[in-house]
Each structure stands twice: as C-alpha cells, then as structure tokens.
C-alpha cells in the first residue's frame, strides 16, 4: 500500500462567532504553532435533514446566518 505524505494543509472551519475562542484554544493543543488563526465573517446557509442530530435549527427548514445570527 502506498502512503501519502502531506507536507502542507489548510484547515478551514466555519463556526458561530461565540465558538471562536474555544475552537482556537482546542486547536492550539493539537499543533506545533499556537494562536494561528484568521477570522472572517461569512453568510452561511444550511438545512438540517431528517436523520440528523441537530446542533441548530429545525428539520427541513432552510436557514441563513450572516455573522449577526439572523435566520430567515
């Protein structure tokens, strides 16, 4: 079996703003650098599906969030 050697990678995570500090602190424990992060606002869309353990929202409803937490 051939092994893949990864020299560089980028981890991109989209999360609610209130989780940023906790997420960065958790990632700091797993890497050789710490507090390396770039934070930007984004507009997110999602629809929880039927067989889903929900983090946010109601099943089969489409949500939109734009940094401030507004749902449509």
N, C-alpha and C positions, 0 to 999 in steps of 0.2 A: 504494500500500500504506500502510495506517495504521500508525504506530509507537506503541508502548505506552510511556508514561512512568511509571516506577516511582519513587515518592517514598520509600517505606519498604518494607523487607522484613525477615523474620526467617529466619535460617538455623539450623536445628535438626539437630544431628548426634549420633548415638548411636555411641559407640565404647568399646572396652575402656579401663579406667582407666589402664593403662600407656601409652596413647597421648595422654592429655590435654595434657601439657606440649608435646609435639611438634606436636600439632594447633593449639593456641593460638598457638605461635610461627610456624607456617606461615600461619595466617590473619592474623596481625599484619602480614605483608608485603603483604597484598592490600587493606587497608582504611585509612580515614583516622583511625581511632581504634585504640589498641592495648590489649591485655590486657582486652578487654571480653568477659567470659565468665560464664556461670552453670553450675555443675556440680551435678548431682543424680544420685542412684542410681536405677536402673530395673531392672525384670525384663525380660529380653529372650528372645524365642523365635525360632528360625529352623530351616529345614531346607534344606541345600544340595541343589540339584537336579542331575539327570544331566549336562546340558551346561553345567557351571559350572567356573570356575577357582576352586578352593576357597581361602578365606582361613583358615577354621577349620572343623573337623568332617569327618564322612564323609558321602558322598552318601546322600540319602534317609533320614537319621536326624534326628529332631526333637531339638533342644537347647533347654535353658532355662539362662539365666545370671542370677544376681542379685547383681551387684556383687562378690561374692567369687569368682566363676568356677566355680561348681558346675554340672556337667552332670548331667542325668537321662537 
